[in-house]
Amino acid sequence: LAVIVIYMAQVTLPNFGKSFDLSVFLLAVLVVALVKTYLISPKPSAKKKTSTRLPAQNMKLVTLNTERTPFTQSFGMDSMTCEVAGVLPPGVFYGMLGGVYPVCGNTHPSSPTHCELLMLSHPPVADDDSHPGSRGAKSPASVPFMPSESLTILGHVREPMPGSHTDADQCMQDMHQARAQLSERFTAQP
């Protein structure tokens, strides 16, 4: 716009020396108006926190073994092993077994279709047979009621640890983190 005003002033009033001063004044007014408009305009707000939540992966159970593994039994935790018809995420994940039981799973390092599952409602690490979630060392293992033969992966807790060194403290830390992430997933606003 300023260029057009300057051109028109120079063409229409070539002998009039004031036309150049007028065009400089109009150019200055235009620059001030543009700067004020820029300063007044609303700033783009910071992007809302985008959800890093992955979509749930529903996998068909091929086998489910509810007998304790020697590893978790050595520090007093009940676990199950299972095989699914898909590829599990590496490391530790959380999800739902049969659509009703919240679990924390650890994918087998050499077989991405096998994992070990710990119920998130697991009792504290100890031989406390009085806890309602404890099966006791001598009670028979049974497959829990499941409306569907599936394992739904809802999220990732951590990557696999180097080597295969996991202890009771690491398992409890993984379970606490899985509980927190599961709770956050179900209470988060869409």
C-alpha positions as protocol buffer text, in pm:
chain_id: "A"
residue {
  index: 1
  type: LEU
  ca { x: 0 y: 0 z: 0 }
}
residue {
  index: 2
  type: ALA
  ca { x: 281 y: 242 z: 88 }
}
residue {
  index: 3
  type: VAL
  ca { x: 457 y: 170 z: -241 }
}
residue {
  index: 4
  type: ILE
  ca { x: 137 y: 250 z: -434 }
}
residue {
  index: 5
  type: VAL
  ca { x: 88 y: 575 z: -238 }
}
residue {
  index: 6
  type: ILE
  ca { x: 449 y: 682 z: -302 }
}
residue {
  index: 7
  type: TYR
  ca { x: 424 y: 597 z: -673 }
}
residue {
  index: 8
  type: MET
  ca { x: 93 y: 783 z: -715 }
}
residue {
  index: 9
  type: ALA
  ca { x: 228 y: 1087 z: -529 }
}
residue {
  index: 10
  type: GLN
  ca { x: 540 y: 1098 z: -748 }
}
residue {
  index: 11
  type: VAL
  ca { x: 342 y: 1059 z: -1070 }
}
residue {
  index: 12
  type: THR
  ca { x: 61 y: 1304 z: -996 }
}
residue {
  index: 13
  type: LEU
  ca { x: 267 y: 1570 z: -825 }
}
residue {
  index: 14
  type: PRO
  ca { x: 615 y: 1555 z: -981 }
}
residue {
  index: 15
  type: ASN
  ca { x: 693 y: 1923 z: -913 }
}
residue {
  index: 16
  type: PHE
  ca { x: 545 y: 1926 z: -570 }
}
residue {
  index: 17
  type: GLY
  ca { x: 830 y: 1861 z: -322 }
}
residue {
  index: 18
  type: LYS
  ca { x: 592 y: 1789 z: -38 }
}
residue {
  index: 19
  type: SER
  ca { x: 467 y: 1468 z: -199 }
}
residue {
  index: 20
  type: PHE
  ca { x: 780 y: 1278 z: -95 }
}
residue {
  index: 21
  type: ASP
  ca { x: 747 y: 1402 z: 263 }
}
residue {
  index: 22
  type: LEU
  ca { x: 382 y: 1295 z: 263 }
}
residue {
  index: 23
  type: SER
  ca { x: 468 y: 948 z: 136 }
}
residue {
  index: 24
  type: VAL
  ca { x: 737 y: 902 z: 404 }
}
residue {
  index: 25
  type: PHE
  ca { x: 485 y: 1009 z: 668 }
}
residue {
  index: 26
  type: LEU
  ca { x: 226 y: 760 z: 532 }
}
residue {
  index: 27
  type: LEU
  ca { x: 489 y: 487 z: 524 }
}
residue {
  index: 28
  type: ALA
  ca { x: 579 y: 557 z: 889 }
}
residue {
  index: 29
  type: VAL
  ca { x: 208 y: 548 z: 988 }
}
residue {
  index: 30
  type: LEU
  ca { x: 169 y: 216 z: 805 }
}
residue {
  index: 31
  type: VAL
  ca { x: 472 y: 63 z: 984 }
}
residue {
  index: 32
  type: VAL
  ca { x: 345 y: 179 z: 1325 }
}
residue {
  index: 33
  type: ALA
  ca { x: -2 y: 35 z: 1251 }
}
residue {
  index: 34
  type: LEU
  ca { x: 148 y: -299 z: 1148 }
}
residue {
  index: 35
  type: VAL
  ca { x: 368 y: -319 z: 1460 }
}
residue {
  index: 36
  type: LYS
  ca { x: 73 y: -237 z: 1688 }
}
residue {
  index: 37
  type: THR
  ca { x: -141 y: -496 z: 1512 }
}
residue {
  index: 38
  type: TYR
  ca { x: 132 y: -755 z: 1560 }
}
residue {
  index: 39
  type: LEU
  ca { x: 172 y: -671 z: 1930 }
}
residue {
  index: 40
  type: ILE
  ca { x: -204 y: -673 z: 1996 }
}
residue {
  index: 41
  type: SER
  ca { x: -279 y: -993 z: 1806 }
}
residue {
  index: 42
  type: PRO
  ca { x: -324 y: -1301 z: 2027 }
}
residue {
  index: 43
  type: LYS
  ca { x: -20 y: -1520 z: 2054 }
}
residue {
  index: 44
  type: PRO
  ca { x: -60 y: -1883 z: 1957 }
}
residue {
  index: 45
  type: SER
  ca { x: -99 y: -2069 z: 2282 }
}
residue {
  index: 46
  type: ALA
  ca { x: 141 y: -2343 z: 2373 }
}
residue {
  index: 47
  type: LYS
  ca { x: 28 y: -2666 z: 2220 }
}
residue {
  index: 48
  type: LYS
  ca { x: -179 y: -2874 z: 2453 }
}
residue {
  index: 49
  type: LYS
  ca { x: 4 y: -3172 z: 2587 }
}
residue {
  index: 50
  type: THR
  ca { x: -44 y: -3429 z: 2321 }
}
residue {
  index: 51
  type: SER
  ca { x: -128 y: -3769 z: 2450 }
}
residue {
  index: 52
  type: THR
  ca { x: 152 y: -4018 z: 2414 }
}
residue {
  index: 53
  type: ARG
  ca { x: -96 y: -4286 z: 2492 }
}
residue {
  index: 54
  type: LEU
  ca { x: -69 y: -4565 z: 2244 }
}
residue {
  index: 55
  type: PRO
  ca { x: -381 y: -4734 z: 2117 }
}
residue {
  index: 56
  type: ALA
  ca { x: -466 y: -5055 z: 2298 }
}
residue {
  index: 57
  type: GLN
  ca { x: -347 y: -5376 z: 2134 }
}
residue {
  index: 58
  type: ASN
  ca { x: -581 y: -5669 z: 2181 }
}
residue {
  index: 59
  type: MET
  ca { x: -406 y: -6007 z: 2143 }
}
residue {
  index: 60
  type: LYS
  ca { x: -551 y: -6355 z: 2152 }
}
residue {
  index: 61
  type: LEU
  ca { x: -415 y: -6583 z: 2427 }
}
residue {
  index: 62
  type: VAL
  ca { x: -266 y: -6904 z: 2293 }
}
residue {
  index: 63
  type: THR
  ca { x: -169 y: -7052 z: 2631 }
}
residue {
  index: 64
  type: LEU
  ca { x: -190 y: -6940 z: 2993 }
}
residue {
  index: 65
  type: ASN
  ca { x: 1 y: -7117 z: 3268 }
}
residue {
  index: 66
  type: THR
  ca { x: -91 y: -7007 z: 3621 }
}
residue {
  index: 67
  type: GLU
  ca { x: 184 y: -7201 z: 3800 }
}
residue {
  index: 68
  type: ARG
  ca { x: 438 y: -6981 z: 3970 }
}
residue {
  index: 69
  type: THR
  ca { x: 772 y: -6946 z: 3798 }
}
residue {
  index: 70
  type: PRO
  ca { x: 1075 y: -7033 z: 4012 }
}
residue {
  index: 71
  type: PHE
  ca { x: 1210 y: -6682 z: 3966 }
}
residue {
  index: 72
  type: THR
  ca { x: 910 y: -6495 z: 4109 }
}
residue {
  index: 73
  type: GLN
  ca { x: 839 y: -6769 z: 4361 }
}
residue {
  index: 74
  type: SER
  ca { x: 1190 y: -6715 z: 4502 }
}
residue {
  index: 75
  type: PHE
  ca { x: 1081 y: -6375 z: 4631 }
}
residue {
  index: 76
  type: GLY
  ca { x: 720 y: -6458 z: 4713 }
}
residue {
  index: 77
  type: MET
  ca { x: 524 y: -6331 z: 4415 }
}
residue {
  index: 78
  type: ASP
  ca { x: 263 y: -6514 z: 4210 }
}
residue {
  index: 79
  type: SER
  ca { x: 302 y: -6491 z: 3837 }
}
residue {
  index: 80
  type: MET
  ca { x: 161 y: -6647 z: 3524 }
}
residue {
  index: 81
  type: THR
  ca { x: 323 y: -6715 z: 3192 }
}
residue {
  index: 82
  type: CYS
  ca { x: 141 y: -6682 z: 2865 }
}
residue {
  index: 83
  type: GLU
  ca { x: 183 y: -6698 z: 2493 }
}
residue {
  index: 84
  type: VAL
  ca { x: -11 y: -6469 z: 2262 }
}
residue {
  index: 85
  type: ALA
  ca { x: -84 y: -6477 z: 1890 }
}
residue {
  index: 86
  type: GLY
  ca { x: 91 y: -6144 z: 1828 }
}
residue {
  index: 87
  type: VAL
  ca { x: 420 y: -5972 z: 1904 }
}
residue {
  index: 88
  type: LEU
  ca { x: 442 y: -5814 z: 2249 }
}
residue {
  index: 89
  type: PRO
  ca { x: 625 y: -5485 z: 2311 }
}
residue {
  index: 90
  type: PRO
  ca { x: 979 y: -5530 z: 2442 }
}
residue {
  index: 91
  type: GLY
  ca { x: 1037 y: -5473 z: 2812 }
}
residue {
  index: 92
  type: VAL
  ca { x: 769 y: -5422 z: 3073 }
}
residue {
  index: 93
  type: PHE
  ca { x: 410 y: -5332 z: 2985 }
}
residue {
  index: 94
  type: TYR
  ca { x: 70 y: -5305 z: 3152 }
}
residue {
  index: 95
  type: GLY
  ca { x: -266 y: -5421 z: 3032 }
}
residue {
  index: 96
  type: MET
  ca { x: -579 y: -5625 z: 3096 }
}
residue {
  index: 97
  type: LEU
  ca { x: -596 y: -6003 z: 3106 }
}
residue {
  index: 98
  type: GLY
  ca { x: -925 y: -6139 z: 2977 }
}
residue {
  index: 99
  type: GLY
  ca { x: -1064 y: -5787 z: 2969 }
}
residue {
  index: 100
  type: VAL
  ca { x: -1104 y: -5778 z: 3349 }
}
residue {
  index: 101
  type: TYR
  ca { x: -771 y: -5828 z: 3532 }
}
residue {
  index: 102
  type: PRO
  ca { x: -512 y: -5549 z: 3537 }
}
residue {
  index: 103
  type: VAL
  ca { x: -166 y: -5698 z: 3489 }
}
residue {
  index: 104
  type: CYS
  ca { x: 195 y: -5596 z: 3455 }
}
residue {
  index: 105
  type: GLY
  ca { x: 385 y: -5806 z: 3201 }
}
residue {
  index: 106
  type: ASN
  ca { x: 745 y: -5866 z: 3112 }
}
residue {
  index: 107
  type: THR
  ca { x: 813 y: -5984 z: 2758 }
}
residue {
  index: 108
  type: HIS
  ca { x: 1052 y: -6275 z: 2730 }
}
residue {
  index: 109
  type: PRO
  ca { x: 1377 y: -6139 z: 2579 }
}
residue {
  index: 110
  type: SER
  ca { x: 1420 y: -6419 z: 2324 }
}
residue {
  index: 111
  type: SER
  ca { x: 1054 y: -6480 z: 2236 }
}
residue {
  index: 112
  type: PRO
  ca { x: 835 y: -6174 z: 2168 }
}
residue {
  index: 113
  type: THR
  ca { x: 518 y: -6385 z: 2188 }
}
residue {
  index: 114
  type: HIS
  ca { x: 582 y: -6507 z: 2545 }
}
residue {
  index: 115
  type: CYS
  ca { x: 558 y: -6308 z: 2866 }
}
residue {
  index: 116
  type: GLU
  ca { x: 532 y: -6335 z: 3240 }
}
residue {
  index: 117
  type: LEU
  ca { x: 234 y: -6161 z: 3401 }
}
residue {
  index: 118
  type: LEU
  ca { x: 190 y: -6026 z: 3752 }
}
residue {
  index: 119
  type: MET
  ca { x: -154 y: -5925 z: 3874 }
}
residue {
  index: 120
  type: LEU
  ca { x: -156 y: -5558 z: 3974 }
}
residue {
  index: 121
  type: SER
  ca { x: -370 y: -5654 z: 4272 }
}
residue {
  index: 122
  type: HIS
  ca { x: -81 y: -5867 z: 4398 }
}
residue {
  index: 123
  type: PRO
  ca { x: -15 y: -5871 z: 4773 }
}
residue {
  index: 124
  type: PRO
  ca { x: 305 y: -5724 z: 4912 }
}
residue {
  index: 125
  type: VAL
  ca { x: 621 y: -5930 z: 4875 }
}
residue {
  index: 126
  type: ALA
  ca { x: 597 y: -6171 z: 5167 }
}
residue {
  index: 127
  type: ASP
  ca { x: 440 y: -6503 z: 5254 }
}
residue {
  index: 128
  type: ASP
  ca { x: 125 y: -6343 z: 5389 }
}
residue {
  index: 129
  type: ASP
  ca { x: -149 y: -6603 z: 5346 }
}
residue {
  index: 130
  type: SER
  ca { x: -394 y: -6375 z: 5525 }
}
residue {
  index: 131
  type: HIS
  ca { x: -395 y: -6129 z: 5234 }
}
residue {
  index: 132
  type: PRO
  ca { x: -704 y: -6186 z: 5016 }
}
residue {
  index: 133
  type: GLY
  ca { x: -495 y: -6183 z: 4696 }
}
residue {
  index: 134
  type: SER
  ca { x: -252 y: -6447 z: 4814 }
}
residue {
  index: 135
  type: ARG
  ca { x: -294 y: -6807 z: 4699 }
}
residue {
  index: 136
  type: GLY
  ca { x: -59 y: -6946 z: 4960 }
}
residue {
  index: 137
  type: ALA
  ca { x: 225 y: -7180 z: 4874 }
}
residue {
  index: 138
  type: LYS
  ca { x: 17 y: -7498 z: 4887 }
}
residue {
  index: 139
  type: SER
  ca { x: -311 y: -7392 z: 4726 }
}
residue {
  index: 140
  type: PRO
  ca { x: -362 y: -7517 z: 4371 }
}
residue {
  index: 141
  type: ALA
  ca { x: -315 y: -7275 z: 4085 }
}
residue {
  index: 142
  type: SER
  ca { x: -625 y: -7209 z: 3881 }
}
residue {
  index: 143
  type: VAL
  ca { x: -704 y: -7008 z: 3574 }
}
residue {
  index: 144
  type: PRO
  ca { x: -902 y: -6700 z: 3675 }
}
residue {
  index: 145
  type: PHE
  ca { x: -1243 y: -6640 z: 3517 }
}
residue {
  index: 146
  type: MET
  ca { x: -1197 y: -6452 z: 3192 }
}
residue {
  index: 147
  type: PRO
  ca { x: -1486 y: -6340 z: 2968 }
}
residue {
  index: 148
  type: SER
  ca { x: -1245 y: -6338 z: 2672 }
}
residue {
  index: 149
  type: GLU
  ca { x: -925 y: -6527 z: 2602 }
}
residue {
  index: 150
  type: SER
  ca { x: -723 y: -6215 z: 2539 }
}
residue {
  index: 151
  type: LEU
  ca { x: -442 y: -5994 z: 2663 }
}
residue {
  index: 152
  type: THR
  ca { x: -491 y: -5623 z: 2594 }
}
residue {
  index: 153
  type: ILE
  ca { x: -171 y: -5416 z: 2602 }
}
residue {
  index: 154
  type: LEU
  ca { x: -254 y: -5066 z: 2724 }
}
residue {
  index: 155
  type: GLY
  ca { x: 87 y: -4908 z: 2770 }
}
residue {
  index: 156
  type: HIS
  ca { x: 460 y: -4940 z: 2820 }
}
residue {
  index: 157
  type: VAL
  ca { x: 634 y: -4916 z: 3159 }
}
residue {
  index: 158
  type: ARG
  ca { x: 1002 y: -4946 z: 3068 }
}
residue {
  index: 159
  type: GLU
  ca { x: 1248 y: -5092 z: 2821 }
}
residue {
  index: 160
  type: PRO
  ca { x: 1413 y: -5427 z: 2897 }
}
residue {
  index: 161
  type: MET
  ca { x: 1697 y: -5412 z: 3144 }
}
residue {
  index: 162
  type: PRO
  ca { x: 2043 y: -5514 z: 3024 }
}
residue {
  index: 163
  type: GLY
  ca { x: 2096 y: -5877 z: 3113 }
}
residue {
  index: 164
  type: SER
  ca { x: 1818 y: -6057 z: 3292 }
}
residue {
  index: 165
  type: HIS
  ca { x: 1877 y: -5926 z: 3642 }
}
residue {
  index: 166
  type: THR
  ca { x: 1548 y: -5835 z: 3802 }
}
residue {
  index: 167
  type: ASP
  ca { x: 1475 y: -5858 z: 4172 }
}
residue {
  index: 168
  type: ALA
  ca { x: 1173 y: -5812 z: 4400 }
}
residue {
  index: 169
  type: ASP
  ca { x: 1236 y: -5438 z: 4436 }
}
residue {
  index: 170
  type: GLN
  ca { x: 1243 y: -5389 z: 4057 }
}
residue {
  index: 171
  type: CYS
  ca { x: 924 y: -5595 z: 4017 }
}
residue {
  index: 172
  type: MET
  ca { x: 746 y: -5389 z: 4283 }
}
residue {
  index: 173
  type: GLN
  ca { x: 870 y: -5065 z: 4125 }
}
residue {
  index: 174
  type: ASP
  ca { x: 741 y: -5181 z: 3783 }
}
residue {
  index: 175
  type: MET
  ca { x: 406 y: -5275 z: 3937 }
}
residue {
  index: 176
  type: HIS
  ca { x: 370 y: -4938 z: 4114 }
}
residue {
  index: 177
  type: GLN
  ca { x: 450 y: -4755 z: 3792 }
}
residue {
  index: 178
  type: ALA
  ca { x: 206 y: -4975 z: 3596 }
}
residue {
  index: 179
  type: ARG
  ca { x: -69 y: -4904 z: 3854 }
}
residue {
  index: 180
  type: ALA
  ca { x: -4 y: -4530 z: 3829 }
}
residue {
  index: 181
  type: GLN
  ca { x: -9 y: -4532 z: 3448 }
}
residue {
  index: 182
  type: LEU
  ca { x: -322 y: -4749 z: 3439 }
}
residue {
  index: 183
  type: SER
  ca { x: -497 y: -4515 z: 3680 }
}
residue {
  index: 184
  type: GLU
  ca { x: -387 y: -4210 z: 3480 }
}
residue {
  index: 185
  type: ARG
  ca { x: -508 y: -4373 z: 3156 }
}
residue {
  index: 186
  type: PHE
  ca { x: -855 y: -4436 z: 3293 }
}
residue {
  index: 187
  type: THR
  ca { x: -894 y: -4101 z: 3470 }
}
residue {
  index: 188
  type: ALA
  ca { x: -746 y: -3876 z: 3198 }
}
residue {
  index: 189
  type: GLN
  ca { x: -979 y: -3640 z: 3019 }
}
residue {
  index: 190
  type: PRO
  ca { x: -1014 y: -3706 z: 2644 }
}
